[in-house]
Amino acid sequence: MRRYVNPVFQEDFADIGILKRPEGYYAYASQGMTANGMQNIQQLFSPDLVHWTRGPDALPVKASWATEQDYWAPDVMEVAPGDYRMFFNAKVHGSGQGIGVATASQPQGPFTVQGGPLVHGDKYVNIDAKAFRNPVDGKWYLLWGSCYEPIKIQELRDDLMGFKNPEAAPINLLTPDPANKWTALYEAAWMTARKDEATGKTFFYLYTSGPDAFGDDSYTVQVARSEEGPLSGFVTLAQATGRADSIIYAGNAQFVNPGASAITVDGAGNEWLVSHASLRSDVPDYAELRRTPDQLWQRLRHLRRVMIIDPIRYEAGWPSVGNGTPSTDPQPAPAASLREQPPRHTL
């Protein structure tokens, strides 16, 4: 049996987006310094989710409206053969953060920015854009949001080059609760849909991370679920079950603040969570710095965030990830693609 051990990529690779193709997996991440210099949008390729090779800068030319080195949280979709879209976050001249869109003819790029930002503002609200296609009706949506405000969603045009109705206000999906430590901030939204075998219902799952990417073990992955569709009806795991929180993936003695995750499937259709996390070993004085939260925040802020993976499983219609924390010992590897699997012999 093939196995893997986390981390599967040990260089800095934060705020991950994943695109699955027949040849393998393309991963995209926030700006980072590599052996070949600074990349605006980093990218990797893997045939199996375990062995990764670094590629060139996926967005080598900055947007005219965002020339500073401040590019985050990319997400790439295949609209049609030879037609790809990238949503990304960048700092807008004089007006905070914005979400842009870029195009390419192949998944590795180079992507070219098209037009101005889709949304922008003077706070860190308009960040972490992720696209979602509803398998029920084929409609595309864009999710985004943070800065203690709700996760938002708005329908996209069929070509993903803008909103279907630019004048319409986005819909608020999940509103943070400042009175609760774990729900004070939601960000890095990712949505999936899955038909529950037991009930036959299609559930929509909204994964988020929060509240503090550089806090003292406070960053986790949480989940909410809707039976109504992608635009309404989301209930958190805590609300549905009476649990104290909705956390399904939290740090441990080796990995700090896992989150900002992407979700993909292996060759057998099993779902996998692909996340970033800091290594506690990169902060040898972690226990001491815990007594000075501001210094700990500054240290974590400038650490590499490595890539980790773990499988998603379902019970009673709700997902769980591994053992609820990043695996640290050898684990069964993702299933190979169907074309790589050995033939099955039947009698």
C-alpha positions as a printed Julia matrix, in Angstrom:
347×3 Matrix{Float64}:
   0.0     0.0     0.0
   1.3     3.43   -0.94
   1.66    5.83    1.99
   2.39    9.49    2.61
   3.63   11.56    5.52
   2.79   15.21    6.17
   3.93   17.7     5.13
   3.78   16.72    1.46
   5.47   20.0     0.45
   7.84   21.64    2.91
   8.33   25.08    1.37
   6.08   28.07    2.01
   2.82   27.52    0.1
  -0.1    29.33    1.69
  -3.81   29.87    0.92
  -4.14   26.91   -1.41
  -6.33   26.41   -4.47
  -6.55   23.05   -6.28
  -7.47   22.12   -9.86
  -7.8    18.44  -10.77
  -7.05   17.42  -14.36
  -6.69   14.0   -16.03
  -2.89   14.31  -15.84
  -2.87   15.22  -12.16
  -3.31   18.1    -9.75
  -2.34   21.75  -10.07
  -2.01   23.64   -6.79
  -1.85   27.44   -6.54
  -0.84   29.58   -3.59
  -0.24   33.11   -2.41
   2.88   35.03   -3.39
   6.16   33.59   -2.16
   9.9    33.67   -2.46
  11.26   30.68   -4.39
  14.67   29.58   -5.62
  13.9    31.55   -8.79
  12.82   34.69   -6.96
   9.48   36.12   -5.88
   6.39   34.67   -7.56
   3.12   36.58   -7.6
   1.12   33.34   -7.65
   2.95   30.13   -6.84
   2.03   26.84   -8.45
   2.87   23.15   -8.09
   2.0    20.0   -10.02
   1.47   16.48   -8.67
   0.3    13.25  -10.29
  -0.94   11.89   -6.96
  -1.39   14.67   -4.31
   1.77   13.47   -2.57
   4.75   14.22   -4.84
   4.87   17.87   -5.9
   7.01   19.76   -8.41
   7.25   23.54   -8.48
   6.24   25.35  -11.65
   6.77   28.91  -12.93
   4.91   31.96  -11.66
   1.28   31.4   -12.7
   0.64   35.18  -12.85
   3.97   36.7   -13.95
   2.57   40.16  -14.8
   0.83   42.12  -12.06
  -2.52   43.82  -12.56
  -2.31   47.49  -13.54
  -4.54   48.25  -10.55
  -2.38   46.26   -8.12
   1.34   46.75   -8.67
   2.44   46.14   -5.08
   3.74   42.73   -4.02
   0.53   41.71   -2.29
  -1.16   38.76   -4.08
  -3.18   36.16   -2.18
  -5.42   33.13   -2.26
  -5.74   32.09   -5.94
  -8.43   29.77   -7.28
  -8.36   28.27  -10.8
 -11.23   26.73  -12.78
 -11.45   25.06  -16.18
 -14.38   26.7   -18.01
 -13.9    24.71  -21.22
 -11.03   22.81  -22.88
  -8.15   25.25  -23.26
  -9.99   27.99  -21.31
  -9.07   28.67  -17.66
  -9.94   31.33  -15.1
  -8.03   32.44  -12.04
  -9.56   34.51   -9.24
  -7.01   36.19   -7.01
  -6.73   38.74   -4.21
  -4.49   41.82   -4.53
  -3.93   45.18   -2.93
  -5.73   47.91   -4.88
  -4.09   51.31   -5.25
  -5.4    53.48   -2.44
  -8.46   51.37   -1.65
  -7.53   48.25    0.28
  -8.05   44.73   -1.05
  -9.74   43.6    -4.26
 -10.57   40.45   -6.2
  -9.42   40.13   -9.8
  -9.83   37.61  -12.6
  -7.23   36.34  -15.08
  -7.33   33.98  -18.07
  -5.05   31.36  -19.58
  -5.14   28.62  -22.23
  -3.48   26.0   -20.01
  -3.68   25.26  -16.28
  -0.08   26.23  -15.54
  -0.56   29.62  -17.19
   0.75   32.15  -17.71
  -2.49   33.82  -16.63
  -3.24   37.34  -17.85
  -5.28   39.78  -15.76
  -8.49   40.96  -17.42
 -10.01   44.34  -16.51
 -10.27   45.82  -13.05
 -11.21   44.25   -9.72
 -14.63   42.6    -9.48
 -15.03   43.94   -5.94
 -12.78   46.01   -3.72
 -12.88   48.08   -0.55
 -10.85   49.69    2.18
 -10.83   46.68    4.55
  -9.88   43.01    4.37
 -13.44   42.06    3.45
 -12.93   41.34   -0.24
 -10.45   38.49    0.01
 -10.2    34.7    -0.43
 -12.32   34.35   -3.57
 -13.34   30.79   -4.45
 -15.59   29.71   -7.32
 -18.25   27.03   -6.99
 -20.35   25.34   -9.66
 -23.69   23.99   -8.49
 -23.93   20.43   -9.83
 -27.74   20.62   -9.7
 -28.22   23.45  -12.22
 -24.69   24.2   -13.51
 -24.65   27.8   -12.26
 -21.35   29.32  -11.18
 -20.92   31.37   -8.0
 -18.13   33.3    -6.32
 -17.6    33.11   -2.55
 -15.45   35.51   -0.59
 -15.12   37.39    2.67
 -13.39   38.0     5.99
 -12.61   40.92    8.35
 -15.32   39.97   10.87
 -18.01   40.26    8.21
 -20.15   37.48    6.66
 -19.01   35.05    4.01
 -20.61   36.3     0.79
 -21.77   34.66   -2.42
 -22.84   36.04   -5.8
 -23.71   34.41   -9.11
 -21.14   34.65  -11.9
 -21.63   34.92  -15.64
 -21.27   31.67  -17.56
 -17.83   32.76  -18.78
 -16.74   33.59  -15.2
 -15.5    37.01  -16.3
 -17.8    38.93  -13.99
 -21.01   38.81  -12.01
 -24.23   37.92  -13.79
 -25.89   40.96  -12.23
 -23.15   43.4   -11.17
 -25.66   45.76   -9.56
 -27.06   43.08   -7.24
 -25.85   42.87   -3.67
 -24.06   39.68   -2.64
 -25.86   37.26   -0.35
 -24.54   36.73    3.18
 -24.09   33.01    3.86
 -22.46   32.76    7.27
 -22.27   35.57    9.82
 -19.55   35.56   12.49
 -20.38   35.74   16.18
 -17.9    37.98   18.03
 -19.0    36.54   21.37
 -17.58   33.12   20.45
 -13.8    32.71   20.11
 -14.09   30.16   17.3
 -16.67   32.03   15.22
 -15.41   35.6    15.59
 -14.05   35.54   12.03
 -14.7    33.36    8.97
 -12.5    33.34    5.87
 -11.09   31.07    3.15
 -14.52   29.7     2.2
 -14.72   26.57    0.05
 -18.0    24.94   -1.01
 -18.78   21.38   -2.1
 -21.96   19.45   -2.86
 -22.58   15.78   -2.17
 -25.54   13.44   -2.38
 -26.02   11.63    0.9
 -26.35    7.9     0.27
 -28.59    7.32    3.29
 -31.18   10.02    2.54
 -30.71   10.74   -1.16
 -30.51   14.46   -0.36
 -27.92   16.74   -1.91
 -26.15   18.61    0.87
 -24.07   21.73    0.29
 -21.05   22.04    2.58
 -19.4    25.35    3.42
 -15.89   25.0     4.83
 -14.26   28.05    6.43
 -11.11   28.83    8.4
 -10.63   31.16   11.32
 -10.39   33.1    13.46
  -6.69   34.08   13.5
  -4.25   32.65   10.96
  -1.34   33.74   13.14
  -2.89   33.33   16.58
  -2.0    30.92   19.34
  -3.43   27.65   17.94
  -6.68   29.44   17.12
  -6.85   28.82   13.36
  -8.97   25.79   12.48
 -11.19   24.43    9.72
 -14.93   24.51   10.45
 -17.99   23.39    8.5
 -21.62   24.33    7.92
 -24.26   22.56    5.8
 -27.35   23.44    3.79
 -30.15   21.27    2.39
 -31.61   24.22    0.46
 -28.81   25.0    -1.99
 -25.71   27.21   -2.21
 -27.51   30.48   -1.43
 -29.23   29.87    1.92
 -30.0    27.58    4.81
 -26.51   26.99    6.17
 -26.39   25.52    9.66
 -23.08   25.04   11.44
 -22.03   21.68   12.82
 -22.35   23.13   16.32
 -25.89   24.36   15.71
 -26.95   21.03   14.23
 -25.44   18.77   16.86
 -25.18   20.82   20.04
 -21.41   20.64   20.01
 -19.44   23.51   21.5
 -17.84   24.28   18.13
 -17.88   23.3    14.45
 -14.17   22.47   14.21
 -13.21   19.46   12.12
  -9.46   20.13   11.73
  -7.23   21.72   14.38
  -3.53   21.98   15.18
  -1.43   19.59   17.23
   2.09   19.21   18.61
   3.62   19.28   15.12
   1.37   21.56   13.06
   0.11   25.0    14.08
  -2.99   26.73   12.67
  -4.0    24.44    9.77
  -6.49   25.98    7.36
  -7.07   28.06    4.22
  -7.89   24.74    2.64
  -8.87   23.38   -0.76
 -10.84   20.2    -1.41
 -10.3    17.73   -4.23
 -10.89   14.04   -5.01
  -8.56   11.15   -5.71
  -8.81    8.5    -8.42
 -11.45    6.57   -6.46
 -13.59    9.67   -5.82
 -12.53   10.05   -2.18
 -12.38   13.66   -0.97
  -9.18   15.15    0.43
  -8.54   18.35    2.37
  -5.4    20.17    1.2
  -4.31   22.79    3.73
  -1.42   24.91    4.84
   0.0    24.92    8.37
   3.01   26.24   10.24
   5.51   23.83   11.76
   5.79   24.17   15.52
   9.45   23.15   15.19
  10.05   26.39   13.24
   9.39   28.24   16.53
  11.73   26.6    19.06
  10.67   29.15   21.71
   6.94   28.64   21.08
   6.09   27.93   24.73
   7.82   31.12   25.85
   6.24   33.25   23.12
   2.78   32.06   24.12
   3.13   34.42   27.1
   3.63   37.34   24.7
   0.86   36.98   22.08
   1.98   39.98   20.03
   5.48   38.55   19.6
   4.08   35.12   18.79
   1.78   36.68   16.17
   4.75   38.44   14.54
   6.8    35.24   14.51
   4.02   33.14   12.98
   3.25   35.9    10.49
   6.62   35.42    8.82
   6.92   31.63    8.97
   6.68   29.28    6.02
   3.31   27.54    5.78
   3.76   24.02    4.46
   1.23   21.83    2.59
  -0.57   19.03    4.4
  -3.29   16.62    3.24
  -5.8    14.37    4.99
  -8.9    12.42    3.87
 -12.48   13.59    4.37
 -15.03   11.05    5.59
 -18.75   11.34    6.25
 -20.92   10.16    9.09
 -24.61   11.03    9.54
 -24.31   13.52    6.69
 -21.41   15.5     8.19
 -17.73   15.49    7.16
 -14.73   14.8     9.35
 -11.07   15.11    8.41
  -8.66   12.35    9.4
  -8.61   12.19   13.18
  -9.57   15.85   13.48
  -5.99   17.05   13.36
  -3.17   16.86   10.77
  -1.74   13.35   10.55
   1.89   13.05   11.61
   2.68    9.38   10.89
   2.5     7.38    7.63
  -1.03    7.2     6.2
  -2.64    5.42    3.22
  -2.02    7.57    0.16
  -4.73    8.95   -2.11
  -6.0     6.45   -4.66
  -4.28    6.6    -8.03
  -6.2     7.86  -11.04
  -8.23    5.23  -12.83
  -5.78    5.08  -15.7
  -2.94    4.39  -13.24
  -4.73    1.67  -11.28
  -3.96   -1.97  -12.12
  -6.72   -3.83  -14.0
  -9.29   -5.6   -11.85
  -9.67   -9.33  -12.44
 -13.15  -10.79  -12.11
 -14.39  -14.35  -12.24
